[in-house]
Amino acid sequence: MVRDGKEKMAITDKDIDKLKEVFATKEELKDQNNKVVTRLDKIMGELEKAREDRIFAKAEDDRQNLRLDGLEGRMKKVEVKIGV
C-alpha cells in the first residue's frame, strides 16, 4: 500500500504469531511476577526470622555478660579475702 509516496505495511497474523514467540504476553508477565513476589515473600520471612533470632541471641548475650560481670566482682572479693 502506497500513500503520499510512503509505503504502508499491514501486519499479518503470521507476523503476530512470530511476535508472540518472541515477546511475553501480559498473562505470562503477570504469572512470572507472581512467582517472583512469592519467592521474595519467602526470603523476607526468612530474613525477619533471622533478625528475630539475632535479637534474642543479643539479649541472651547481654544477660550472660551481666552474670559474668557479677561473678568477676564476687571472685575478686574472694581473692582479696584469701590473699590471692
Residue pairs with C-beta under 8 A, 6 or more apart in sequence:
1 7
1 8
1 9
1 10
2 8
24 32
